[in-house]
């Protein structure tokens, strides 16, 4: 039977409708559509998609189960490898990972298998059942482990160790678990109830969740090291970066972190049903070219802004955002100023933002990131009128825990120094992973670090108890 050259079409909200709400854009595959897409998989013997996945899911295995109509079998296969399948199926950059190396997609004018969308289908199907399939937990407790931070890295560590029989306590500074999955990613890309389902499955394994605990203040690392056999730090990189150009202190200039946290975690998009207000803007400029910039711009559009523009100092080719998110942003009327840098935020005379002075750039030699360095073009200055500017240029390490735990070795960028294969830090029994080690990266890379750390923690605790 001939294999379709294109992915099975998937339903989405039309752009003219979705810019007026925060409901999920992609509506997902039906079972019939999923089986049709699964039938495109070549079932390669060497399966390049598996090493292309940071958590090494048996991709051909679960896709074959979908094709055969065995959804419980697909769930069982996937649950061996990932604790966050519904999240990964929605927000992971499959186009540069598993799908990027799909052998089907290497043929000329042939699209790879929609692996991410199929992963989402399996997870959503499982959560829609009256009783979701759950992993078996060993009856004997192997030890006690503390997990600091409940983002994707911490959730992965907690889930994997619980499956191995560990008693896991997870500490979270905020009032809700999920980390960046909750405060950083908008509802239209990752619905909160999906994250809640994933966390419910993890706590169902016996993981204990402690909210409103700021490690380093509410509880000390010394107390944690005394009470637990090992500890994992996955607090992310939540301190926003600013360019520091003139006018940054003006009213109307936000970090993307604050803007999205108000909207996502604190439900400001549902004001006044929730009492967290968020500014209703007329004209918005977002600085940056990553997924966070796309999320901020698309959120502003949904909050009623007439004009939303993204200013990025490089070109579309160098843009780090997912191409899917870029296409959605274009469909929703977001405009782009490529190879442009802001130079100053201007005052309207009352301390509020009037607009953004910008300058065009050209790409020079590669910088330390390997991307070509933007170089300002003299005489190319121009002005963008705006009452809101949102900087989405990355985040740094939060210093609360790090300052309270000076024994922990940091690298020159201020992140935790940890073994890239195990997550082991300079303090025996303390492991770390995710953005607090690498700097801001993707959900799936944080999960991969969490999976590696969980295996290393298991080995560490067993060796300590056998001494």
C-alpha positions in Angstrom: 0.0 0.0 0.0 1.4 3.4 -1.0 2.3 5.7 1.9 0.8 9.2 1.9 3.4 11.9 1.2 1.8 14.3 3.6 0.7 14.2 7.2 -2.9 13.4 8.0 -4.6 16.8 8.3 -5.4 17.9 11.9 -8.2 20.2 12.9 -7.5 23.7 14.3 -9.5 26.7 15.4 -9.8 29.2 12.5 -7.5 32.2 13.1 -10.4 34.7 13.1 -12.1 32.8 15.9 -9.1 31.8 18.1 -7.7 35.4 18.4 -10.8 36.1 20.5 -10.3 33.3 23.0 -7.7 31.3 24.9 -9.0 27.9 23.9 -6.5 25.4 22.5 -5.7 26.1 18.8 -4.9 22.5 17.7 -7.9 20.2 18.3 -6.0 16.9 18.0 -6.5 13.7 16.0 -9.6 11.5 16.2 -8.8 7.8 16.6 -9.5 7.2 12.9 -7.2 10.0 11.9 -4.6 8.8 14.3 -4.7 5.3 12.8 -4.4 6.7 9.3 -1.3 8.7 10.4 0.2 5.8 12.2 -0.1 3.7 9.1 2.5 6.0 7.4 5.2 4.9 9.8 7.8 2.7 8.1 8.6 0.8 11.3 12.3 1.2 10.6 14.4 -1.5 12.3 17.0 1.0 13.4 14.3 3.6 14.4 16.3 6.9 14.2 13.4 8.6 15.9 14.1 6.9 19.2 17.6 8.4 19.8 16.1 11.6 18.4 13.9 11.8 21.4 15.6 13.1 24.6 13.6 10.5 26.7 14.1 7.7 24.1 10.4 6.7 23.8 9.8 3.5 21.9 8.2 5.5 19.1 7.7 2.7 16.5 6.2 0.6 19.3 3.4 3.0 20.4 2.7 4.0 16.8 2.3 0.3 15.8 -0.2 -0.1 18.6 -2.2 2.9 17.4 -2.2 1.5 13.9 -3.5 -1.8 15.2 -6.2 -0.1 17.3 -4.6 -1.2 20.6 -4.8 2.1 22.5 -4.2 0.5 25.9 -1.1 -1.1 24.5 0.1 2.3 23.2 -0.5 3.8 26.7 1.6 1.0 28.4 4.5 1.5 26.0 4.5 5.2 26.4 4.2 5.2 30.2 7.5 3.3 30.5 9.4 6.3 29.1 7.5 9.5 29.9 5.5 11.0 32.7 4.3 13.9 30.6 3.0 12.6 27.3 0.1 15.0 26.8 2.5 17.9 27.5 5.2 16.7 25.1 2.7 15.9 22.4 1.8 19.6 22.4 4.8 21.7 23.1 8.0 19.7 22.2 9.9 20.7 19.1 9.4 17.4 17.3 10.4 19.0 14.0 14.0 19.2 15.2 14.0 16.0 17.2 12.1 12.8 16.5 10.4 14.0 13.4 13.5 15.7 12.2 15.2 12.4 11.8 12.2 10.4 10.6 13.3 8.3 7.7 10.0 8.9 5.9 10.6 12.6 6.0 14.0 12.3 4.4 12.4 11.4 1.0 11.9 14.3 -1.3 8.7 16.2 -0.8 7.5 13.8 1.8 6.5 14.9 5.3 7.7 12.9 8.4 5.2 11.0 10.6 3.3 13.3 13.0 4.9 11.7 16.0 4.0 14.5 18.4 0.4 14.6 17.4 0.2 10.8 17.8 1.8 11.0 21.3 -0.9 13.6 22.2 -3.6 11.3 20.9 -2.5 8.4 23.1 -2.2 10.6 26.3 -5.6 12.3 25.6 -7.3 9.0 25.0 -6.0 7.6 28.3 -7.1 10.6 30.3 -10.5 10.4 28.7 -11.1 6.9 30.1 -13.2 6.4 33.2 -10.1 5.0 34.9 -6.8 6.0 33.3 -4.2 3.3 33.1 -1.5 3.7 35.8 2.0 2.3 36.4 2.6 -0.3 39.0 4.4 0.8 42.1 6.8 -1.5 44.1 5.4 -2.2 47.6 8.7 -1.7 49.4 10.1 1.8 49.7 13.6 2.2 48.3 14.3 5.5 50.1 13.3 9.1 50.5 14.0 11.7 47.9 13.2 15.5 47.9 12.5 17.2 44.6 12.8 21.0 44.6 10.7 22.6 41.8 7.7 21.0 40.1 8.5 21.9 36.5 9.1 19.3 33.7 12.5 18.2 35.1 11.2 17.8 38.7 8.0 16.0 37.6 10.0 13.6 35.6 12.4 12.8 38.4 9.4 12.4 40.9 7.5 10.1 38.5 10.4 7.9 37.6 11.6 7.5 41.2 8.0 6.8 42.5 7.8 4.0 39.9 11.0 2.6 41.4 9.5 2.6 44.8 10.9 5.8 46.3 9.0 8.0 48.7 9.1 11.4 46.9 8.3 14.8 48.3 8.1 17.7 45.9 8.6 21.3 47.1 7.2 24.2 45.0 7.5 27.9 45.7 4.2 28.8 44.0 0.7 27.7 45.0 0.3 25.4 42.0 2.5 22.6 40.7 3.8 22.5 37.1 6.4 25.2 37.0 6.8 26.7 33.5 4.1 24.4 32.2 1.6 26.5 34.2 3.0 30.0 34.4 4.9 30.2 31.1 2.8 28.5 28.4 -0.5 29.9 27.5 -3.8 28.0 27.7 -4.2 28.1 23.9 -1.0 26.0 23.5 -1.2 23.9 26.7 -4.5 23.8 28.5 -4.2 23.8 32.3 -6.5 20.8 32.7 -4.0 18.8 30.7 -1.1 19.7 33.0 -3.4 18.9 36.0 -4.1 15.5 34.5 -0.4 14.8 34.1 0.3 15.9 37.6 -2.6 13.9 39.0 -1.1 10.8 37.4 2.2 11.5 39.1 0.8 12.2 42.5 -1.3 9.1 42.0 2.1 7.2 42.1 2.4 8.4 45.7 4.4 11.6 45.2 3.7 14.2 47.9 3.4 17.8 46.8 4.2 20.7 49.2 3.2 24.1 47.7 4.2 27.6 48.9 7.6 26.4 50.0 10.6 28.6 49.1 13.6 26.3 49.5 16.3 28.3 51.1 13.8 30.3 53.1 10.8 28.2 54.2 13.0 25.1 54.4 16.8 25.0 54.3 18.9 22.7 52.1 20.6 21.5 55.3 17.2 20.3 56.6 16.4 18.6 53.3 19.8 16.8 53.2 19.3 15.7 56.8 15.8 14.3 56.2 16.2 12.7 52.7 18.5 10.2 51.1 19.0 12.4 48.1 17.7 15.6 46.5 17.0 16.9 43.0 17.0 20.6 42.2 14.9 21.6 39.2 13.9 25.2 40.0 14.2 26.4 36.4 15.5 29.8 35.3 12.8 32.2 36.3 14.7 35.6 36.8 13.9 37.7 33.7 16.6 39.3 31.6 16.3 42.9 30.4 18.3 44.7 27.7 18.8 47.6 29.9 18.1 50.3 27.3 16.9 53.8 28.2 13.2 53.9 29.4 13.1 50.3 30.7 11.5 51.6 33.9 8.6 53.2 32.1 5.0 52.1 32.9 4.0 49.7 30.1 7.4 47.9 29.8 7.2 44.3 31.0 9.2 41.1 31.1 7.6 38.2 29.4 7.9 36.3 32.6 5.6 38.7 34.5 3.2 39.2 31.6 2.7 35.5 31.0 2.6 34.6 34.7 -0.2 37.1 35.3 -2.1 35.7 32.4 -1.4 32.0 32.8 -0.9 31.1 36.4 -3.1 33.8 37.9 -5.9 33.6 35.2 -5.7 37.3 34.4 -7.2 36.5 31.0 -10.4 35.6 32.8 -10.6 38.9 34.7 -12.9 39.9 36.4 -13.9 36.3 37.2 -10.4 36.1 38.6 -9.2 39.2 40.5 -5.7 39.5 38.8 -5.8 42.3 36.3 -3.7 42.6 33.2 -3.2 45.6 31.0 -5.5 45.9 28.0 -3.2 47.3 25.4 -3.8 49.0 22.1 -0.4 48.5 20.4 2.2 46.0 21.6 5.8 45.4 20.7 7.4 42.1 21.8 11.2 41.9 21.7 12.6 38.4 21.1 12.4 35.5 18.7 11.7 32.4 20.8 8.6 30.5 21.8 8.2 32.9 24.8 8.0 35.9 22.5 5.4 34.1 20.3 3.4 33.2 23.4 3.5 36.8 24.7 2.5 38.3 21.3 -0.3 35.8 20.7 -1.6 36.4 24.3 -1.6 40.2 23.8 -3.6 39.7 20.6 -6.2 37.6 22.5 -6.4 40.3 25.1 -7.7 42.7 22.5 -4.6 44.6 21.2 -5.2 46.1 17.8 -1.6 45.8 16.7 1.0 43.4 17.9 4.5 43.3 16.4 7.6 41.1 17.2 11.0 42.8 16.9 13.8 40.3 16.4 17.4 41.2 15.9 18.1 38.3 13.5 16.3 36.8 10.6 13.6 34.1 10.3 16.3 31.5 9.6 18.0 32.1 13.0 14.7 32.4 14.9 14.6 29.8 17.8 10.8 29.6 18.0 9.0 26.5 16.7 8.0 27.0 13.1 4.5 25.9 14.0 4.2 28.7 16.5 5.5 31.2 14.0 3.0 30.1 11.4 0.2 30.4 13.9 1.3 33.9 14.9 1.3 35.0 11.2 -2.2 33.6 10.7 -3.3 35.6 13.8 -2.1 38.9 12.4 1.2 39.3 14.3 3.6 41.4 12.3 7.4 40.8 12.3 10.3 43.3 12.1 13.3 41.1 11.2 16.9 42.2 11.9 15.7 45.0 14.1 16.9 46.0 17.6 15.2 48.4 20.1 17.4 51.2 21.3 15.1 53.2 23.6 11.7 53.2 25.1 10.2 56.7 24.8 8.1 58.5 27.4 4.7 60.1 26.6 5.4 62.8 29.2 3.6 61.1 32.1 6.0 58.2 32.8 4.1 55.9 30.5 5.4 54.2 27.3 4.8 56.1 24.0 6.8 53.8 21.7 10.0 52.1 20.8 13.0 53.6 18.9 14.6 50.8 16.8 17.5 50.3 14.4 17.9 47.9 11.6 20.7 45.3 11.8 22.7 43.2 9.4 24.2 39.8 10.3 27.9 39.7 10.8 30.2 37.0 12.0 28.9 34.2 14.3 29.0 34.9 18.1 29.5 32.5 21.0 26.1 31.0 20.4 27.1 30.0 16.8 24.5 32.4 15.3 25.6 35.4 13.2 25.9 38.5 15.3 23.5 41.4 14.6 25.4 44.6 13.7 23.5 47.9 13.7 23.1 49.8 10.4 23.8 53.5 10.8 21.0 55.7 9.7 18.4 53.0 9.7 16.6 54.2 12.9 12.8 54.2 13.0 10.0 54.4 15.6 7.2 52.0 16.5 4.3 53.5 18.4 3.2 51.3 21.3 1.7 51.5 24.8 3.1 48.1 25.8 6.5 46.6 25.3 7.3 43.0 26.4 10.9 41.8 26.6 11.2 38.1 25.9 15.0 37.8 25.7 15.7 35.0 28.1 15.8 34.4 31.8 18.5 33.8 34.4 18.9 31.7 37.6 16.8 32.7 40.6 19.2 33.4 43.4 17.1 32.6 46.5 18.1 28.9 46.8 21.6 29.4 45.3 22.5 32.2 47.7 21.3 30.1 50.7 23.4 27.1 49.6 26.9 28.4 48.9 28.3 24.8 49.0 26.8 24.3 45.5 29.3 25.0 42.7 28.0 27.3 39.9 29.3 27.9 36.4 30.4 31.2 35.1 26.8 32.0 33.9 25.5 31.5 37.4 23.8 28.2 36.8 24.4 25.0 38.8 27.4 23.0 37.7 26.2 19.5 37.2 27.3 16.4 35.3 25.5 16.4 32.0 24.9 12.6 32.1 23.8 12.2 35.7 22.9 15.6 37.1 25.4 15.1 40.0 26.5 18.4 41.6 29.5 19.3 43.7 27.5 18.3 46.8 27.2 14.5 47.2 23.6 13.4 47.1 22.4 16.6 45.5 21.5 16.4 41.8 20.2 19.1 39.4 18.8 19.4 35.9 16.7 21.5 33.5 17.0 25.2 33.0 18.8 25.8 36.3 21.7 23.9 34.8 21.5 24.6 31.1 19.8 28.0 31.0 16.4 28.4 29.3 15.7 25.4 27.0 12.9 23.2 26.0 10.4 21.1 28.1 11.7 17.8 26.6 15.3 18.6 27.3 14.5 19.3 30.9 12.6 16.0 31.0 15.6 14.2 29.5 17.8 15.6 32.3 15.3 14.6 34.9 15.2 11.0 33.5 19.0 10.7 33.6 19.1 12.2 37.1 16.4 9.8 38.4 18.5 6.8 37.3 21.6 8.3 38.9 19.8 9.1 42.2 18.5 5.5 42.3 22.1 4.2 41.8 23.4 6.7 44.4 20.9 5.7 47.1 21.3 2.0 46.5 25.1 2.3 46.8 24.8 4.4 50.0 22.5 1.9 51.6 24.7 -1.1 50.6 27.8 0.4 52.3 
